[in-house]
Amino acid sequence: MYGQLFKQITRFVITGLFWCATLCGCVLRSLTVDSHPPGAVVYLDDKPIGETPVTTEFTYYGTRKITLEKTDAEGRLLYERKIAYEKIKAPVYQIFPIDFFLN
């Protein structure tokens, strides 16, 4: 009697732990840069990531160096180079210890 109940409870707990482990997801962080006029080359921390509008993924929050550069066909600068240091802040649900329970 108790052996059968113990097996059912054990199965239930193992199944629940399995689903909890498999349903936990990863966080996808992305950064989108747009400019007017479009087509400017974007550098994120001095690495080219593409032409605007561009979206890229990142791992850590913090201050990033974003550089925009727009040139013509001969390579001459059409607009002066824009450099900005932007602080990318973590949303509330990504701050420890809240993120530990929500991830």
A tleap script that builds the chain and sets N, CA, C and O, in Angstrom:
source leaprc.protein.ff14SB
mol = sequence {
  NMET TYR GLY GLN LEU PHE LYS GLN ILE THR
  ARG PHE VAL ILE THR GLY LEU PHE TRP CYS
  ALA THR LEU CYS GLY CYS VAL LEU ARG SER
  LEU THR VAL ASP SER HIE PRO PRO GLY ALA
  VAL VAL TYR LEU ASP ASP LYS PRO ILE GLY
  GLU THR PRO VAL THR THR GLU PHE THR TYR
  TYR GLY THR ARG LYS ILE THR LEU GLU LYS
  THR ASP ALA GLU GLY ARG LEU LEU TYR GLU
  ARG LYS ILE ALA TYR GLU LYS ILE LYS ALA
  PRO VAL TYR GLN ILE PHE PRO ILE ASP PHE
  PHE LEU CASN
}
set mol.1.N position { 0.827 -1.197 0.000 }
set mol.1.CA position { 0.000 0.000 0.000 }
set mol.1.C position { 0.871 1.261 0.000 }
set mol.1.O position { 0.745 2.119 -0.874 }
set mol.2.N position { 1.765 1.354 1.010 }
set mol.2.CA position { 2.609 2.546 1.094 }
set mol.2.C position { 3.698 2.537 0.033 }
set mol.2.O position { 4.140 3.599 -0.404 }
set mol.3.N position { 4.136 1.360 -0.387 }
set mol.3.CA position { 5.147 1.253 -1.434 }
set mol.3.C position { 4.638 1.811 -2.754 }
set mol.3.O position { 5.371 2.502 -3.462 }
set mol.4.N position { 3.386 1.514 -3.087 }
set mol.4.CA position { 2.778 2.017 -4.329 }
set mol.4.C position { 2.623 3.540 -4.274 }
set mol.4.O position { 2.886 4.228 -5.259 }
set mol.5.N position { 2.198 4.059 -3.126 }
set mol.5.CA position { 2.038 5.505 -2.948 }
set mol.5.C position { 3.396 6.209 -3.053 }
set mol.5.O position { 3.508 7.268 -3.671 }
set mol.6.N position { 4.418 5.613 -2.447 }
set mol.6.CA position { 5.765 6.186 -2.507 }
set mol.6.C position { 6.265 6.244 -3.949 }
set mol.6.O position { 6.877 7.238 -4.340 }
set mol.7.N position { 6.022 5.212 -4.742 }
set mol.7.CA position { 6.431 5.193 -6.146 }
set mol.7.C position { 5.722 6.282 -6.945 }
set mol.7.O position { 6.334 6.941 -7.786 }
set mol.8.N position { 4.429 6.469 -6.681 }
set mol.8.CA position { 3.674 7.500 -7.397 }
set mol.8.C position { 4.188 8.898 -7.051 }
set mol.8.O position { 4.338 9.749 -7.928 }
set mol.9.N position { 4.454 9.122 -5.773 }
set mol.9.CA position { 4.965 10.431 -5.349 }
set mol.9.C position { 6.347 10.674 -5.953 }
set mol.9.O position { 6.644 11.775 -6.416 }
set mol.10.N position { 7.190 9.638 -5.944 }
set mol.10.CA position { 8.531 9.767 -6.521 }
set mol.10.C position { 8.453 10.086 -8.007 }
set mol.10.O position { 9.172 10.959 -8.492 }
set mol.11.N position { 7.587 9.388 -8.732 }
set mol.11.CA position { 7.408 9.665 -10.164 }
set mol.11.C position { 6.933 11.097 -10.397 }
set mol.11.O position { 7.422 11.785 -11.293 }
set mol.12.N position { 5.982 11.535 -9.589 }
set mol.12.CA position { 5.441 12.884 -9.709 }
set mol.12.C position { 6.535 13.926 -9.477 }
set mol.12.O position { 6.640 14.894 -10.230 }
set mol.13.N position { 7.345 13.732 -8.441 }
set mol.13.CA position { 8.410 14.691 -8.120 }
set mol.13.C position { 9.468 14.705 -9.226 }
set mol.13.O position { 9.912 15.776 -9.642 }
set mol.14.N position { 9.872 13.536 -9.699 }
set mol.14.CA position { 10.882 13.468 -10.760 }
set mol.14.C position { 10.358 14.110 -12.040 }
set mol.14.O position { 11.084 14.843 -12.711 }
set mol.15.N position { 9.101 13.838 -12.380 }
set mol.15.CA position { 8.504 14.451 -13.571 }
set mol.15.C position { 8.435 15.967 -13.418 }
set mol.15.O position { 8.741 16.694 -14.362 }
set mol.16.N position { 8.041 16.450 -12.250 }
set mol.16.CA position { 7.982 17.890 -12.003 }
set mol.16.C position { 9.342 18.550 -12.108 }
set mol.16.O position { 9.470 19.621 -12.701 }
set mol.17.N position { 10.362 17.916 -11.535 }
set mol.17.CA position { 11.717 18.462 -11.628 }
set mol.17.C position { 12.219 18.464 -13.071 }
set mol.17.O position { 12.900 19.398 -13.495 }
set mol.18.N position { 11.881 17.424 -13.817 }
set mol.18.CA position { 12.271 17.366 -15.227 }
set mol.18.C position { 11.660 18.527 -16.000 }
set mol.18.O position { 12.357 19.198 -16.761 }
set mol.19.N position { 10.363 18.772 -15.814 }
set mol.19.CA position { 9.702 19.859 -16.544 }
set mol.19.C position { 10.209 21.225 -16.102 }
set mol.19.O position { 10.325 22.137 -16.921 }
set mol.20.N position { 10.512 21.375 -14.819 }
set mol.20.CA position { 11.072 22.650 -14.355 }
set mol.20.C position { 12.427 22.908 -15.004 }
set mol.20.O position { 12.735 24.036 -15.387 }
set mol.21.N position { 13.231 21.862 -15.125 }
set mol.21.CA position { 14.558 22.026 -15.721 }
set mol.21.C position { 14.478 22.306 -17.218 }
set mol.21.O position { 15.271 23.089 -17.739 }
set mol.22.N position { 13.535 21.680 -17.914 }
set mol.22.CA position { 13.461 21.864 -19.366 }
set mol.22.C position { 12.717 23.130 -19.766 }
set mol.22.O position { 12.938 23.642 -20.863 }
set mol.23.N position { 11.858 23.640 -18.928 }
set mol.23.CA position { 11.101 24.837 -19.285 }
set mol.23.C position { 11.834 26.128 -18.949 }
set mol.23.O position { 11.405 27.205 -19.362 }
set mol.24.N position { 12.931 26.036 -18.206 }
set mol.24.CA position { 13.712 27.228 -17.902 }
set mol.24.C position { 14.367 27.705 -19.187 }
set mol.24.O position { 15.002 26.929 -19.900 }
set mol.25.N position { 14.206 28.976 -19.471 }
set mol.25.CA position { 14.732 29.495 -20.729 }
set mol.25.C position { 15.924 30.387 -20.528 }
set mol.25.O position { 16.265 30.769 -19.408 }
set mol.26.N position { 16.542 30.709 -21.622 }
set mol.26.CA position { 17.664 31.634 -21.614 }
set mol.26.C position { 17.151 33.026 -21.961 }
set mol.26.O position { 16.117 33.183 -22.610 }
set mol.27.N position { 17.880 34.010 -21.524 }
set mol.27.CA position { 17.510 35.390 -21.789 }
set mol.27.C position { 18.174 35.833 -23.086 }
set mol.27.O position { 19.360 35.582 -23.299 }
set mol.28.N position { 17.413 36.487 -23.946 }
set mol.28.CA position { 17.951 37.036 -25.188 }
set mol.28.C position { 17.982 38.555 -25.053 }
set mol.28.O position { 16.941 39.201 -24.936 }
set mol.29.N position { 19.173 39.106 -25.070 }
set mol.29.CA position { 19.340 40.554 -24.966 }
set mol.29.C position { 19.742 41.086 -26.333 }
set mol.29.O position { 20.666 40.572 -26.963 }
set mol.30.N position { 19.041 42.117 -26.785 }
set mol.30.CA position { 19.371 42.673 -28.098 }
set mol.30.C position { 19.414 44.196 -28.030 }
set mol.30.O position { 18.779 44.822 -27.181 }
set mol.31.N position { 20.179 44.762 -28.944 }
set mol.31.CA position { 20.361 46.203 -29.044 }
set mol.31.C position { 20.094 46.602 -30.487 }
set mol.31.O position { 20.666 46.020 -31.408 }
set mol.32.N position { 19.225 47.594 -30.693 }
set mol.32.CA position { 18.901 48.075 -32.032 }
set mol.32.C position { 19.400 49.506 -32.185 }
set mol.32.O position { 19.151 50.358 -31.331 }
set mol.33.N position { 20.106 49.759 -33.283 }
set mol.33.CA position { 20.614 51.099 -33.583 }
set mol.33.C position { 20.014 51.535 -34.909 }
set mol.33.O position { 20.058 50.798 -35.894 }
set mol.34.N position { 19.450 52.745 -34.926 }
set mol.34.CA position { 18.849 53.309 -36.132 }
set mol.34.C position { 19.418 54.711 -36.332 }
set mol.34.O position { 19.829 55.361 -35.371 }
set mol.35.N position { 19.440 55.168 -37.563 }
set mol.35.CA position { 19.936 56.516 -37.839 }
set mol.35.C position { 19.118 57.136 -38.959 }
set mol.35.O position { 18.443 56.446 -39.723 }
set mol.36.N position { 19.198 58.463 -39.032 }
set mol.36.CA position { 18.536 59.200 -40.108 }
set mol.36.C position { 19.576 60.098 -40.750 }
set mol.36.O position { 20.032 61.036 -40.095 }
set mol.37.N position { 19.971 59.872 -41.970 }
set mol.37.CA position { 19.496 58.883 -42.931 }
set mol.37.C position { 20.043 57.494 -42.601 }
set mol.37.O position { 21.091 57.361 -41.970 }
set mol.38.N position { 19.316 56.461 -43.038 }
set mol.38.CA position { 19.787 55.096 -42.785 }
set mol.38.C position { 21.006 54.764 -43.642 }
set mol.38.O position { 21.335 55.493 -44.578 }
set mol.39.N position { 21.661 53.676 -43.318 }
set mol.39.CA position { 22.815 53.241 -44.093 }
set mol.39.C position { 24.150 53.598 -43.478 }
set mol.39.O position { 25.191 53.363 -44.091 }
set mol.40.N position { 24.146 54.161 -42.279 }
set mol.40.CA position { 25.409 54.467 -41.608 }
set mol.40.C position { 25.992 53.180 -41.032 }
set mol.40.O position { 25.262 52.318 -40.542 }
set mol.41.N position { 27.305 53.065 -41.096 }
set mol.41.CA position { 27.979 51.902 -40.521 }
set mol.41.C position { 28.037 52.088 -39.009 }
set mol.41.O position { 28.397 53.159 -38.519 }
set mol.42.N position { 27.682 51.037 -38.274 }
set mol.42.CA position { 27.642 51.088 -36.815 }
set mol.42.C position { 28.782 50.246 -36.254 }
set mol.42.O position { 28.990 49.101 -36.656 }
set mol.43.N position { 29.511 50.840 -35.321 }
set mol.43.CA position { 30.559 50.132 -34.587 }
set mol.43.C position { 30.126 50.058 -33.132 }
set mol.43.O position { 29.789 51.077 -32.528 }
set mol.44.N position { 30.135 48.872 -32.576 }
set mol.44.CA position { 29.819 48.679 -31.161 }
set mol.44.C position { 31.103 48.264 -30.468 }
set mol.44.O position { 31.646 47.195 -30.744 }
set mol.45.N position { 31.588 49.105 -29.571 }
set mol.45.CA position { 32.873 48.886 -28.900 }
set mol.45.C position { 33.989 48.690 -29.927 }
set mol.45.O position { 34.824 47.797 -29.791 }
set mol.46.N position { 33.989 49.540 -30.957 }
set mol.46.CA position { 34.998 49.567 -32.031 }
set mol.46.C position { 34.986 48.335 -32.929 }
set mol.46.O position { 35.964 48.080 -33.633 }
set mol.47.N position { 33.904 47.569 -32.919 }
set mol.47.CA position { 33.762 46.422 -33.824 }
set mol.47.C position { 32.570 46.678 -34.733 }
set mol.47.O position { 31.486 46.986 -34.237 }
set mol.48.N position { 32.733 46.560 -36.063 }
set mol.48.CA position { 31.603 46.815 -36.967 }
set mol.48.C position { 30.521 45.751 -36.803 }
set mol.48.O position { 30.807 44.554 -36.754 }
set mol.49.N position { 29.258 46.216 -36.717 }
set mol.49.CA position { 28.141 45.269 -36.583 }
set mol.49.C position { 27.170 45.357 -37.746 }
set mol.49.O position { 26.266 44.528 -37.849 }
set mol.50.N position { 27.331 46.346 -38.631 }
set mol.50.CA position { 26.456 46.440 -39.793 }
set mol.50.C position { 26.029 47.865 -40.073 }
set mol.50.O position { 26.508 48.816 -39.454 }
set mol.51.N position { 25.101 47.989 -41.036 }
set mol.51.CA position { 24.558 49.298 -41.405 }
set mol.51.C position { 23.186 49.473 -40.782 }
set mol.51.O position { 22.437 48.512 -40.605 }
set mol.52.N position { 22.871 50.723 -40.452 }
set mol.52.CA position { 21.586 50.997 -39.814 }
set mol.52.C position { 20.446 50.803 -40.793 }
set mol.52.O position { 20.613 51.049 -41.988 }
set mol.53.N position { 19.305 50.374 -40.319 }
set mol.53.CA position { 19.022 49.908 -38.960 }
set mol.53.C position { 19.614 48.519 -38.729 }
set mol.53.O position { 19.530 47.652 -39.599 }
set mol.54.N position { 20.207 48.313 -37.564 }
set mol.54.CA position { 20.863 47.043 -37.251 }
set mol.54.C position { 20.491 46.611 -35.833 }
set mol.54.O position { 20.369 47.437 -34.928 }
set mol.55.N position { 20.317 45.316 -35.661 }
set mol.55.CA position { 20.041 44.736 -34.350 }
set mol.55.C position { 21.106 43.693 -34.069 }
set mol.55.O position { 21.417 42.866 -34.926 }
set mol.56.N position { 21.660 43.730 -32.874 }
set mol.56.CA position { 22.680 42.769 -32.473 }
set mol.56.C position { 22.387 42.273 -31.064 }
set mol.56.O position { 21.704 42.937 -30.285 }
set mol.57.N position { 22.908 41.110 -30.758 }
set mol.57.CA position { 22.734 40.541 -29.424 }
set mol.57.C position { 23.945 40.884 -28.562 }
set mol.57.O position { 25.050 41.073 -29.072 }
set mol.58.N position { 23.724 40.963 -27.249 }
set mol.58.CA position { 24.825 41.185 -26.322 }
set mol.58.C position { 24.594 40.345 -25.079 }
set mol.58.O position { 23.487 39.867 -24.832 }
set mol.59.N position { 25.657 40.171 -24.300 }
set mol.59.CA position { 25.585 39.306 -23.125 }
set mol.59.C position { 25.455 40.104 -21.839 }
set mol.59.O position { 24.635 39.767 -20.985 }
set mol.60.N position { 26.251 41.157 -21.688 }
set mol.60.CA position { 26.314 41.882 -20.423 }
set mol.60.C position { 25.803 43.312 -20.576 }
set mol.60.O position { 26.021 43.959 -21.601 }
set mol.61.N position { 25.122 43.791 -19.542 }
set mol.61.CA position { 24.699 45.183 -19.492 }
set mol.61.C position { 25.893 46.037 -19.092 }
set mol.61.O position { 26.874 45.527 -18.551 }
set mol.62.N position { 25.812 47.327 -19.357 }
set mol.62.CA position { 26.887 48.241 -18.996 }
set mol.62.C position { 27.010 49.345 -20.022 }
set mol.62.O position { 26.133 49.513 -20.868 }
set mol.63.N position { 28.094 50.100 -19.952 }
set mol.63.CA position { 28.328 51.214 -20.865 }
set mol.63.C position { 28.981 50.702 -22.144 }
set mol.63.O position { 29.970 49.970 -22.101 }
set mol.64.N position { 28.413 51.096 -23.281 }
set mol.64.CA position { 28.903 50.671 -24.596 }
set mol.64.C position { 29.288 51.888 -25.420 }
set mol.64.O position { 28.647 52.936 -25.341 }
set mol.65.N position { 30.333 51.739 -26.203 }
set mol.65.CA position { 30.745 52.793 -27.134 }
set mol.65.C position { 30.092 52.494 -28.476 }
set mol.65.O position { 30.345 51.452 -29.081 }
set mol.66.N position { 29.251 53.416 -28.938 }
set mol.66.CA position { 28.545 53.259 -30.207 }
set mol.66.C position { 29.027 54.358 -31.154 }
set mol.66.O position { 28.942 55.544 -30.835 }
set mol.67.N position { 29.532 53.953 -32.318 }
set mol.67.CA position { 30.048 54.893 -33.310 }
set mol.67.C position { 29.266 54.727 -34.600 }
set mol.67.O position { 29.060 53.607 -35.067 }
set mol.68.N position { 28.824 55.853 -35.185 }
set mol.68.CA position { 28.134 55.843 -36.479 }
set mol.68.C position { 28.976 56.610 -37.484 }
set mol.68.O position { 29.551 57.652 -37.170 }
set mol.69.N position { 29.038 56.074 -38.704 }
set mol.69.CA position { 29.854 56.680 -39.744 }
set mol.69.C position { 29.144 56.502 -41.082 }
set mol.69.O position { 28.831 55.379 -41.475 }
set mol.70.N position { 28.892 57.595 -41.775 }
set mol.70.CA position { 28.207 57.555 -43.075 }
set mol.70.C position { 29.163 58.093 -44.128 }
set mol.70.O position { 29.614 59.235 -44.046 }
set mol.71.N position { 29.472 57.245 -45.135 }
set mol.71.CA position { 30.381 57.651 -46.211 }
set mol.71.C position { 29.671 57.553 -47.554 }
set mol.71.O position { 28.641 56.891 -47.681 }
set mol.72.N position { 30.244 58.231 -48.563 }
set mol.72.CA position { 29.698 58.124 -49.917 }
set mol.72.C position { 30.404 56.985 -50.653 }
set mol.72.O position { 31.170 56.235 -50.047 }
set mol.73.N position { 30.148 56.854 -51.954 }
set mol.73.CA position { 30.704 55.752 -52.744 }
set mol.73.C position { 32.232 55.802 -52.819 }
set mol.73.O position { 32.880 54.760 -52.917 }
set mol.74.N position { 32.812 57.007 -52.772 }
set mol.74.CA position { 34.273 57.130 -52.825 }
set mol.74.C position { 34.928 56.986 -51.459 }
set mol.74.O position { 36.154 57.037 -51.362 }
set mol.75.N position { 34.150 56.810 -50.412 }
set mol.75.CA position { 34.712 56.639 -49.077 }
set mol.75.C position { 34.872 57.916 -48.282 }
set mol.75.O position { 35.446 57.899 -47.193 }
set mol.76.N position { 34.365 59.045 -48.819 }
set mol.76.CA position { 34.439 60.306 -48.080 }
set mol.76.C position { 33.308 60.364 -47.063 }
set mol.76.O position { 32.197 59.904 -47.325 }
set mol.77.N position { 33.601 60.928 -45.915 }
set mol.77.CA position { 32.579 61.061 -44.878 }
set mol.77.C position { 31.510 62.041 -45.324 }
set mol.77.O position { 31.817 63.186 -45.657 }
set mol.78.N position { 30.258 61.604 -45.334 }
set mol.78.CA position { 29.144 62.501 -45.648 }
set mol.78.C position { 28.709 63.263 -44.406 }
set mol.78.O position { 28.377 64.446 -44.473 }
set mol.79.N position { 28.716 62.578 -43.286 }
set mol.79.CA position { 28.331 63.184 -42.012 }
set mol.79.C position { 29.472 62.953 -41.042 }
set mol.79.O position { 30.182 61.952 -41.137 }
set mol.80.N position { 29.648 63.865 -40.123 }
set mol.80.CA position { 30.736 63.677 -39.173 }
set mol.80.C position { 30.481 62.436 -38.326 }
set mol.80.O position { 29.338 62.066 -38.058 }
set mol.81.N position { 31.546 61.824 -37.925 }
set mol.81.CA position { 31.455 60.604 -37.129 }
set mol.81.C position { 30.830 60.925 -35.778 }
set mol.81.O position { 31.230 61.876 -35.107 }
set mol.82.N position { 29.861 60.133 -35.394 }
set mol.82.CA position { 29.177 60.318 -34.114 }
set mol.82.C position { 29.623 59.216 -33.164 }
set mol.82.O position { 29.531 58.032 -33.489 }
set mol.83.N position { 30.098 59.604 -32.006 }
set mol.83.CA position { 30.515 58.640 -30.990 }
set mol.83.C position { 29.711 58.923 -29.731 }
set mol.83.O position { 29.644 60.059 -29.262 }
set mol.84.N position { 29.111 57.888 -29.201 }
set mol.84.CA position { 28.318 58.030 -27.982 }
set mol.84.C position { 28.659 56.895 -27.031 }
set mol.84.O position { 28.890 55.761 -27.451 }
set mol.85.N position { 28.686 57.212 -25.763 }
set mol.85.CA position { 28.841 56.194 -24.731 }
set mol.85.C position { 27.483 56.052 -24.060 }
set mol.85.O position { 27.041 56.938 -23.328 }
set mol.86.N position { 26.837 54.942 -24.315 }
set mol.86.CA position { 25.488 54.717 -23.808 }
set mol.86.C position { 25.507 53.653 -22.726 }
set mol.86.O position { 26.108 52.591 -22.889 }
set mol.87.N position { 24.842 53.950 -21.624 }
set mol.87.CA position { 24.716 52.965 -20.548 }
set mol.87.C position { 23.465 52.146 -20.807 }
set mol.87.O position { 22.355 52.677 -20.830 }
set mol.88.N position { 23.650 50.863 -20.998 }
set mol.88.CA position { 22.532 49.947 -21.203 }
set mol.88.C position { 22.194 49.366 -19.844 }
set mol.88.O position { 22.947 48.564 -19.291 }
set mol.89.N position { 21.049 49.778 -19.310 }
set mol.89.CA position { 20.658 49.363 -17.962 }
set mol.89.C position { 19.857 48.073 -18.007 }
set mol.89.O position { 19.086 47.827 -18.934 }
set mol.90.N position { 20.057 47.272 -16.999 }
set mol.90.CA position { 19.306 46.021 -16.877 }
set mol.90.C position { 17.901 46.326 -16.375 }
set mol.90.O position { 17.732 47.152 -15.478 }
set mol.91.N position { 16.882 45.662 -16.949 }
set mol.91.CA position { 15.540 45.817 -16.408 }
set mol.91.C position { 15.465 45.198 -15.011 }
set mol.91.O position { 16.330 44.408 -14.632 }
set mol.92.N position { 14.452 45.550 -14.263 }
set mol.92.CA position { 14.328 45.110 -12.874 }
set mol.92.C position { 14.378 43.594 -12.760 }
set mol.92.O position { 14.988 43.068 -11.829 }
set mol.93.N position { 13.750 42.887 -13.686 }
set mol.93.CA position { 13.708 41.430 -13.589 }
set mol.93.C position { 15.041 40.777 -13.945 }
set mol.93.O position { 15.154 39.553 -13.882 }
set mol.94.N position { 16.054 41.564 -14.317 }
set mol.94.CA position { 17.376 41.026 -14.620 }
set mol.94.C position { 18.403 41.358 -13.539 }
set mol.94.O position { 19.598 41.139 -13.736 }
set mol.95.N position { 17.950 41.882 -12.400 }
set mol.95.CA position { 18.844 42.246 -11.308 }
set mol.95.C position { 18.847 41.124 -10.277 }
set mol.95.O position { 17.794 40.589 -9.929 }
set mol.96.N position { 20.047 40.768 -9.787 }
set mol.96.CA position { 20.172 39.723 -8.778 }
set mol.96.C position { 19.506 40.190 -7.494 }
set mol.96.O position { 19.666 41.361 -7.151 }
set mol.97.N position { 18.789 39.384 -6.778 }
set mol.97.CA position { 18.520 37.960 -6.888 }
set mol.97.C position { 17.228 37.641 -7.636 }
set mol.97.O position { 16.858 36.474 -7.760 }
set mol.98.N position { 16.541 38.667 -8.135 }
set mol.98.CA position { 15.275 38.426 -8.835 }
set mol.98.C position { 15.503 37.569 -10.077 }
set mol.98.O position { 14.708 36.675 -10.365 }
set mol.99.N position { 16.583 37.833 -10.815 }
set mol.99.CA position { 16.845 37.075 -12.042 }
set mol.99.C position { 17.092 35.598 -11.775 }
set mol.99.O position { 16.813 34.759 -12.632 }
set mol.100.N position { 17.611 35.271 -10.601 }
set mol.100.CA position { 17.864 33.865 -10.262 }
set mol.100.C position { 16.572 33.066 -10.261 }
set mol.100.O position { 16.549 31.918 -10.705 }
set mol.101.N position { 15.501 33.664 -9.767 }
set mol.101.CA position { 14.228 32.954 -9.676 }
set mol.101.C position { 13.412 33.041 -10.964 }
set mol.101.O position { 12.597 32.159 -11.232 }
set mol.102.N position { 13.615 34.083 -11.760 }
set mol.102.CA position { 12.830 34.247 -12.980 }
set mol.102.C position { 13.445 33.578 -14.196 }
set mol.102.O position { 12.756 33.358 -15.192 }
set mol.103.N position { 14.727 33.252 -14.136 }
set mol.103.CA position { 15.356 32.540 -15.254 }
set mol.103.C position { 15.128 31.112 -15.055 }
set mol.103.O position { 15.565 30.298 -15.869 }
savepdb mol mol.pdb
quit
